[in-house]
Amino acid sequence: MNQTKINHPIHCRGAVLTRPASKKYRNKKGITLISLVVTIIILLILAGITLALTAGSEGILGKASKAVDTNNQANAKEQTELLLMEKQSDYYDEKYVNQTYDDTKGAYILEKLKQEGTTQTQDYKIQASDSGTIYVYDKKGSQEIPIATGTLGEDGKIQWNDEIENTNPEKPTNPNPPENPGDKEEPPIDPTPVEPPLEDPKEATEAIKTNHYGDLADYSANGIEDWKIFYNDGTYIYLITSDYIPQEKVPKEAMGVVNLGNYDVFWKTVPAFQNQWSTYRDRFLATSYTLSANYENSKCVSTLLNTNNWSAFANGTSKGEAIGAGLAIGGPTLEMYAASWKEKGYKEIPKFPKAYGYDFSKNTASSTIDMSKKDSRGYKDTLYYPHTERWNGTSGYNLASPGAWNTSAIIRVVSNGWLNQVVYTSAGVACRPVVCLPNNIDAQKGRDEKWVFSKKEK
């Protein structure tokens, strides 16, 4: 027979107490304070471990950032190498198809990169130094510190550096930073930029190479201070004015010319033949054609080749110091112009001496009076074309060479890209004197990127 347990009330001075119905209720317990503290400590430890794994240079985020940088650097190298492959293709065209380049593949590529200044790829900018170092910058990143550097070899391939060179001397990198930089007092920052040392002066003809044609020269003569490296024949260095010279600097009376504007000079009448033209004809490569006192164009050109007329440009200074006596003429000869043009890597200019002067075709039955260079890469080179459109009333400048078209033709470089044979009475033409520096000088590139010349130390 089942019995039902009944809680019996206990009366105690008016209060009624009830006895528990079962022992199971007496075993129920709540969470203790110690358990709560232990739980919190465990959670803090786990949070610390998670933070350590996530943050820091060796954490997940740090490693992810390094992976992004490594990938960016790999892409930069890949795009640079593709660019160099394109330049190598151009090199093969110039060397073997056009036969207009004789130097190494690496020299050709370096020359082109320096001519371009800054070469753009899809995501990066590429620059090259004279020494052959290639710098690659991220277009979206720092424009002061490259993300990759390397050295261009003679084979046209690049050897990448393990450590990136810092090209900003004002913000040098510190390869060994202090472990706790916040605990140490930072030294004061010197605001004066740290400049790299200059290379020692060298024999001018050894220091200046074909890839320096077009570089600025620290040379001043007859009030003209803007000059460029034009040619190096192995014995002498030749400079040319960066632009047309003002007409007041032209020896108009000695040449028998008149002017129409600030730069425009021309022969209104034929001048007398000047025999002194031949004194230094070899020096200025005026060797393939002999001027004739019977031809009007020869008479005009003789005034350009007579070094006595242009002596004011010959005894110049560099950095304010005299460098010795040189020689000057009123413009480059066609042969020197063509030699400089070819050595800089442009397609060869044909030149054939005939009865009255030079022609652009060897055909003896007719004359090719002009030749367009507008589609040539050299047309963009300000060494040869300082202007590509009519400027200040002028459309070009004289070469010190007669043309074969007729006895009145002189060869001129025209701003629209042509080499023309034009009659000497044609107006709208300026002069660009050429200076042959003395051969006993040294050359050194200054911090302003200009070549500085000095007498050799005895």
C-alpha positions as CSV (number, residue, x, y, z in Angstrom):
1,M,0.0,0.0,0.0
2,N,1.5,3.3,-1.1
3,Q,1.9,6.0,1.4
4,T,1.9,9.7,0.7
5,K,4.4,11.8,2.5
6,I,2.9,14.9,4.0
7,N,4.7,17.9,5.2
8,H,3.5,18.6,8.7
9,P,3.5,22.2,9.7
10,I,5.4,23.1,12.9
11,H,3.9,25.8,15.0
12,C,6.4,28.0,16.9
13,R,5.1,31.0,18.8
14,G,2.7,32.1,16.1
15,A,5.1,31.3,13.1
16,V,4.4,28.4,10.9
17,L,7.5,26.6,9.5
18,T,7.3,23.9,6.8
19,R,9.7,20.9,6.6
20,P,11.2,20.3,3.1
21,A,9.4,17.7,1.1
22,S,12.6,16.1,-0.4
23,K,16.4,16.1,0.1
24,K,17.1,17.0,-3.6
25,Y,16.4,20.7,-3.0
26,R,19.1,20.8,-0.3
27,N,21.8,19.8,-2.9
28,K,21.2,22.8,-5.3
29,K,24.2,25.4,-5.3
30,G,24.8,28.8,-7.2
31,I,28.1,30.0,-9.0
32,T,30.8,31.1,-6.7
33,L,33.0,34.3,-6.8
34,I,36.1,32.2,-7.2
35,S,34.7,30.4,-10.3
36,L,33.9,33.8,-11.9
37,V,37.4,35.1,-11.3
38,V,39.0,32.0,-12.8
39,T,36.8,32.3,-15.8
40,I,37.7,35.9,-16.4
41,I,41.5,35.1,-16.0
42,I,41.2,32.4,-18.6
43,L,39.4,34.7,-21.0
44,L,42.1,37.4,-20.6
45,I,44.8,34.8,-21.3
46,L,43.0,33.7,-24.5
47,A,42.6,37.4,-25.5
48,G,46.3,38.0,-25.0
49,I,47.3,35.0,-27.1
50,T,44.9,36.1,-29.9
51,L,46.2,39.6,-29.9
52,A,49.8,38.4,-30.0
53,L,49.0,36.1,-32.9
54,T,47.2,38.9,-34.8
55,A,49.3,42.1,-34.2
56,G,53.0,42.8,-34.5
57,S,55.5,42.3,-37.3
58,E,55.3,38.6,-36.9
59,G,51.5,38.5,-36.4
60,I,48.9,37.6,-38.9
61,L,48.4,41.3,-39.9
62,G,52.1,41.9,-40.1
63,K,52.7,38.9,-42.3
64,A,49.8,39.9,-44.5
65,S,51.3,43.4,-45.0
66,K,54.6,41.8,-45.8
67,A,52.9,39.6,-48.3
68,V,51.3,42.6,-50.0
69,D,54.7,44.4,-50.2
70,T,56.4,41.3,-51.6
71,N,53.7,40.9,-54.2
72,N,53.9,44.6,-55.2
73,Q,57.7,44.3,-55.5
74,A,57.4,41.2,-57.6
75,N,54.9,42.9,-59.9
76,A,57.2,46.0,-60.2
77,K,60.1,43.7,-61.2
78,E,58.0,41.9,-63.7
79,Q,56.7,45.1,-65.4
80,T,60.2,46.5,-65.5
81,E,61.6,43.4,-67.1
82,L,58.9,43.5,-69.7
83,L,59.8,47.1,-70.4
84,L,63.5,46.1,-70.9
85,M,62.4,43.4,-73.3
86,E,60.7,46.0,-75.4
87,K,63.8,48.2,-75.4
88,Q,65.9,45.1,-76.4
89,S,63.6,44.7,-79.4
90,D,64.2,48.3,-80.4
91,Y,67.9,47.7,-80.0
92,Y,67.8,44.7,-82.4
93,D,66.0,46.9,-84.9
94,E,68.6,49.7,-84.6
95,K,71.6,47.4,-84.7
96,Y,70.7,44.8,-87.2
97,V,67.9,46.2,-89.3
98,N,68.7,49.9,-89.6
99,Q,72.4,49.4,-88.7
100,T,72.5,52.7,-86.9
101,Y,73.8,51.5,-83.5
102,D,77.0,49.8,-82.6
103,D,77.2,49.8,-78.8
104,T,76.1,47.1,-76.3
105,K,72.5,46.3,-75.6
106,G,72.8,47.6,-72.0
107,A,74.2,50.9,-73.2
108,Y,71.4,51.3,-75.7
109,I,68.7,50.6,-73.1
110,L,70.3,52.9,-70.5
111,E,70.6,55.7,-73.1
112,K,66.9,55.4,-73.9
113,L,65.8,55.3,-70.3
114,K,67.9,58.5,-69.5
115,Q,66.5,60.2,-72.6
116,E,62.9,59.5,-71.4
117,G,63.7,60.7,-67.9
118,T,60.8,58.9,-66.2
119,T,59.4,55.8,-68.0
120,Q,55.8,54.8,-67.1
121,T,54.5,51.3,-67.0
122,Q,51.0,50.3,-66.0
123,D,51.5,50.7,-62.3
124,Y,55.1,52.0,-61.8
125,K,57.6,54.7,-62.7
126,I,61.1,53.8,-63.7
127,Q,64.2,56.0,-63.7
128,A,67.9,55.3,-64.5
129,S,71.1,56.9,-63.3
130,D,74.3,57.4,-65.2
131,S,75.9,54.5,-63.4
132,G,73.2,52.1,-64.7
133,T,71.2,51.8,-61.5
134,I,67.4,51.3,-62.2
135,Y,64.9,52.7,-59.7
136,V,61.3,51.5,-59.7
137,Y,58.6,53.6,-57.9
138,D,55.0,52.8,-57.1
139,K,52.7,55.4,-58.8
140,K,50.4,55.3,-55.7
141,G,53.1,55.0,-53.1
142,S,56.2,57.0,-52.1
143,Q,57.8,59.1,-54.8
144,E,61.0,59.4,-52.7
145,I,62.0,55.8,-51.9
146,P,61.8,53.1,-54.6
147,I,60.2,49.7,-54.0
148,A,62.9,48.0,-56.1
149,T,66.3,48.8,-57.4
150,G,68.7,46.9,-59.7
151,T,71.8,47.2,-61.9
152,L,71.5,47.1,-65.7
153,G,74.1,44.8,-67.3
154,E,75.7,45.1,-70.7
155,D,73.4,42.2,-71.9
156,G,70.4,44.4,-71.2
157,K,69.2,42.4,-68.3
158,I,68.8,43.7,-64.8
159,Q,70.3,42.3,-61.6
160,W,67.9,43.1,-58.8
161,N,69.3,44.3,-55.4
162,D,68.4,42.4,-52.2
163,E,68.4,45.7,-50.3
164,I,66.6,48.8,-51.7
165,E,68.8,51.9,-52.2
166,N,67.5,55.1,-50.7
167,T,67.5,57.8,-53.3
168,N,66.3,60.6,-51.0
169,P,69.4,62.0,-49.2
170,E,67.2,64.2,-47.0
171,K,65.5,61.1,-45.5
172,P,68.2,58.4,-45.1
173,T,67.0,55.0,-43.9
174,N,68.3,53.6,-40.6
175,P,69.1,49.9,-41.0
176,N,69.6,49.4,-37.3
177,P,66.9,51.3,-35.4
178,P,67.0,51.2,-31.5
179,E,65.0,48.5,-29.9
180,N,63.0,51.0,-27.9
181,P,63.1,54.3,-29.8
182,G,60.6,55.9,-27.5
183,D,62.9,55.4,-24.5
184,K,65.8,57.3,-26.2
185,E,66.1,61.0,-26.9
186,E,66.0,61.7,-30.6
187,P,69.0,63.8,-31.9
188,P,68.2,67.1,-33.6
189,I,67.6,66.8,-37.3
190,D,70.0,68.7,-39.5
191,P,68.0,70.5,-42.1
192,T,70.9,70.6,-44.5
193,P,70.5,67.9,-47.2
194,V,73.2,65.3,-47.3
195,E,74.7,65.4,-50.8
196,P,76.6,62.5,-52.3
197,P,80.2,63.2,-53.2
198,L,81.0,64.2,-56.7
199,E,83.1,62.1,-59.0
200,D,86.7,63.2,-59.5
201,P,87.3,65.2,-62.7
202,K,88.5,63.1,-65.7
203,E,89.9,63.8,-69.1
204,A,86.9,65.4,-70.9
205,T,86.9,63.1,-73.8
206,E,87.0,60.1,-71.5
207,A,84.3,61.4,-69.1
208,I,81.8,62.4,-71.7
209,K,80.1,59.6,-73.7
210,T,77.6,59.5,-76.4
211,N,74.8,59.1,-73.9
212,H,75.8,62.5,-72.5
213,Y,75.0,64.2,-75.8
214,G,72.4,66.8,-75.0
215,D,73.5,67.3,-71.3
216,L,73.8,70.8,-70.1
217,A,77.3,72.4,-70.0
218,D,78.5,75.0,-67.5
219,Y,80.0,77.3,-70.2
220,S,79.6,81.0,-70.7
221,A,80.8,83.1,-73.6
222,N,79.7,86.3,-75.3
223,G,76.8,86.6,-72.9
224,I,75.4,83.2,-73.8
225,E,75.2,80.8,-70.8
226,D,73.0,78.0,-72.1
227,W,75.0,75.3,-73.9
228,K,74.8,71.6,-74.5
229,I,77.2,68.7,-75.2
230,F,77.0,68.2,-78.9
231,Y,79.8,65.9,-80.0
232,N,83.0,64.1,-78.9
233,D,85.5,63.1,-81.6
234,G,87.9,61.4,-79.2
235,T,90.2,64.4,-79.1
236,Y,87.9,67.4,-78.6
237,I,84.6,68.1,-77.0
238,Y,82.1,70.3,-78.9
239,L,79.3,72.4,-77.5
240,I,76.3,74.0,-79.1
241,T,74.0,76.7,-77.9
242,S,70.8,75.3,-76.4
243,D,68.7,77.6,-78.5
244,Y,69.0,80.2,-81.2
245,I,71.2,83.1,-80.3
246,P,69.8,86.7,-80.4
247,Q,70.7,88.6,-83.6
248,E,72.8,91.1,-81.7
249,K,75.2,88.3,-80.8
250,V,75.7,87.4,-84.5
251,P,78.7,88.9,-86.2
252,K,76.5,90.5,-88.8
253,E,79.0,92.8,-90.3
254,A,81.7,90.1,-90.7
255,M,79.2,87.8,-92.3
256,G,77.4,90.3,-94.5
257,V,74.0,89.4,-93.1
258,V,71.0,91.5,-92.1
259,N,68.3,90.9,-89.5
260,L,64.5,91.1,-89.6
261,G,63.7,90.3,-85.9
262,N,65.2,89.3,-82.6
263,Y,66.8,86.1,-84.0
264,D,66.2,86.1,-87.7
265,V,69.4,86.8,-89.9
266,F,69.9,86.1,-93.6
267,W,72.1,87.2,-96.5
268,K,70.4,89.9,-98.5
269,T,73.3,90.0,-100.9
270,V,76.1,87.5,-101.4
271,P,79.2,88.2,-99.2
272,A,82.8,88.0,-100.3
273,F,84.5,84.6,-100.1
274,Q,86.5,84.2,-96.9
275,N,89.6,81.9,-97.4
276,Q,90.1,81.4,-93.6
277,W,87.2,78.9,-93.7
278,S,89.7,76.1,-94.5
279,T,92.1,76.7,-91.5
280,Y,90.1,74.4,-89.2
281,R,88.0,72.5,-91.7
282,D,89.2,69.2,-90.3
283,R,88.4,70.2,-86.7
284,F,84.7,70.7,-87.6
285,L,84.5,67.8,-90.1
286,A,84.1,70.1,-93.1
287,T,86.2,67.6,-95.1
288,S,84.1,65.9,-97.8
289,Y,83.4,69.1,-99.8
290,T,85.7,71.9,-100.7
291,L,84.1,75.4,-100.9
292,S,84.5,77.3,-104.1
293,A,84.9,81.0,-104.5
294,N,82.8,80.7,-107.6
295,Y,79.6,79.7,-105.9
296,E,77.3,82.0,-103.9
297,N,76.4,79.3,-101.3
298,S,80.1,78.6,-100.7
299,K,80.7,82.3,-100.1
300,C,77.9,82.4,-97.5
301,V,79.1,79.2,-95.8
302,S,82.7,80.5,-95.7
303,T,81.5,83.2,-93.2
304,L,80.0,80.5,-91.0
305,L,83.2,78.4,-91.0
306,N,85.6,81.3,-90.5
307,T,86.6,81.0,-86.8
308,N,87.7,84.6,-86.7
309,N,84.1,85.7,-87.1
310,W,83.0,83.7,-84.1
311,S,86.0,84.1,-81.7
312,A,83.8,85.8,-79.1
313,F,82.2,82.4,-78.4
314,A,85.5,80.6,-78.3
315,N,87.2,81.8,-75.1
316,G,84.6,81.1,-72.5
317,T,84.5,80.2,-68.8
318,S,83.2,77.4,-66.7
319,K,82.2,78.1,-63.1
320,G,83.6,81.5,-63.7
321,E,87.1,80.2,-64.5
322,A,88.9,80.5,-67.9
323,I,89.5,77.1,-69.5
324,G,91.8,78.2,-72.3
325,A,91.4,79.2,-75.9
326,G,89.0,77.2,-78.1
327,L,87.5,77.6,-81.5
328,A,84.0,78.5,-82.7
329,I,81.9,78.5,-85.9
330,G,78.4,79.7,-86.7
331,G,76.7,76.4,-86.8
332,P,77.4,72.6,-87.0
333,T,78.5,71.3,-90.3
334,L,76.2,68.6,-91.9
335,E,78.9,66.0,-91.3
336,M,79.2,66.8,-87.6
337,Y,75.4,67.1,-87.3
338,A,75.0,63.7,-88.9
339,A,77.8,62.1,-86.8
340,S,76.3,63.4,-83.5
341,W,72.8,62.2,-84.6
342,K,74.0,58.7,-85.5
343,E,76.1,58.3,-82.3
344,K,73.1,59.1,-80.3
345,G,71.3,56.1,-81.8
346,Y,69.2,57.7,-84.5
347,K,68.9,56.5,-88.1
348,E,71.8,57.6,-90.2
349,I,71.4,60.8,-92.3
350,P,72.6,60.2,-95.9
351,K,74.9,62.9,-97.2
352,F,76.6,62.9,-100.6
353,P,79.0,65.6,-101.8
354,K,78.3,66.8,-105.4
355,A,79.3,69.7,-107.5
356,Y,77.7,72.6,-105.5
357,G,77.5,71.0,-102.0
358,Y,75.9,68.2,-100.1
359,D,72.8,66.2,-101.3
360,F,70.6,63.7,-99.5
361,S,70.7,61.2,-102.5
362,K,73.6,59.7,-104.4
363,N,71.6,60.0,-107.6
364,T,73.9,62.1,-109.9
365,A,71.1,62.9,-112.4
366,S,68.9,64.8,-109.8
367,S,69.0,66.4,-106.4
368,T,67.0,65.5,-103.3
369,I,66.6,68.9,-101.8
370,D,65.0,68.0,-98.5
371,M,64.6,65.1,-96.0
372,S,61.9,64.8,-93.3
373,K,62.9,63.7,-89.8
374,K,59.5,64.4,-88.3
375,D,58.8,60.6,-87.8
376,S,62.2,60.0,-86.4
377,R,62.8,59.7,-82.6
378,G,65.5,62.4,-83.0
379,Y,62.8,65.0,-83.9
380,K,61.8,65.0,-80.2
381,D,65.4,65.6,-79.2
382,T,65.9,69.3,-78.4
383,L,69.7,68.9,-79.0
384,Y,68.8,68.9,-82.7
385,Y,65.4,70.5,-82.8
386,P,65.2,73.1,-80.0
387,H,61.8,74.1,-81.5
388,T,59.2,72.1,-83.4
389,E,57.2,75.0,-84.6
390,R,57.9,78.5,-85.8
391,W,59.3,80.6,-82.9
392,N,60.0,84.3,-82.6
393,G,59.9,84.8,-86.4
394,T,62.3,81.9,-87.1
395,S,61.6,78.5,-88.6
396,G,65.0,76.9,-88.0
397,Y,68.8,77.4,-88.1
398,N,71.7,77.2,-90.5
399,L,74.1,74.4,-90.9
400,A,77.6,75.4,-92.0
401,S,77.4,73.4,-95.3
402,P,76.3,74.2,-98.8
403,G,73.6,72.3,-100.6
404,A,73.9,70.6,-104.0
405,W,70.5,71.7,-105.3
406,N,72.1,74.8,-107.0
407,T,74.8,77.4,-106.4
408,S,72.6,79.3,-104.0
409,A,71.5,76.5,-101.7
410,I,72.4,76.2,-98.0
411,I,71.4,73.4,-95.8
412,R,69.1,74.3,-92.9
413,V,67.4,72.5,-90.0
414,V,63.8,73.4,-90.1
415,S,61.5,73.3,-87.0
416,N,58.8,71.2,-88.9
417,G,61.2,68.3,-89.0
418,W,62.9,68.8,-92.3
419,L,66.5,69.1,-93.4
420,N,66.2,71.5,-96.4
421,Q,68.3,73.0,-99.1
422,V,67.2,76.6,-99.2
423,V,68.5,79.7,-101.1
424,Y,70.7,81.9,-98.9
425,T,68.4,84.9,-99.3
426,S,65.5,83.1,-97.4
427,A,64.6,84.8,-94.2
428,G,63.3,83.3,-90.9
429,V,66.5,81.4,-90.0
430,A,68.7,81.8,-86.9
431,C,72.2,80.7,-85.8
432,R,73.4,78.2,-83.2
433,P,77.2,78.5,-82.8
434,V,79.3,75.4,-82.1
435,V,82.4,75.6,-79.9
436,C,85.4,73.3,-79.9
437,L,86.8,73.3,-76.4
438,P,90.6,73.1,-75.9
439,N,91.9,69.5,-75.6
440,N,93.8,70.0,-72.3
441,I,90.8,70.1,-70.0
442,D,89.1,67.9,-67.5
443,A,85.3,67.4,-67.1
444,Q,83.2,66.7,-64.1
445,K,79.4,66.6,-63.7
446,G,78.2,69.1,-61.1
447,R,75.4,68.8,-58.6
448,D,73.2,70.8,-60.9
449,E,73.7,68.1,-63.6
450,K,75.8,70.5,-65.7
451,W,79.2,69.5,-67.0
452,V,82.0,71.6,-65.5
453,F,85.3,72.0,-67.3
454,S,88.7,72.9,-65.9
455,K,92.3,73.1,-67.0
456,K,94.3,70.0,-66.3
457,E,96.4,70.2,-63.2
458,K,100.1,70.1,-64.0
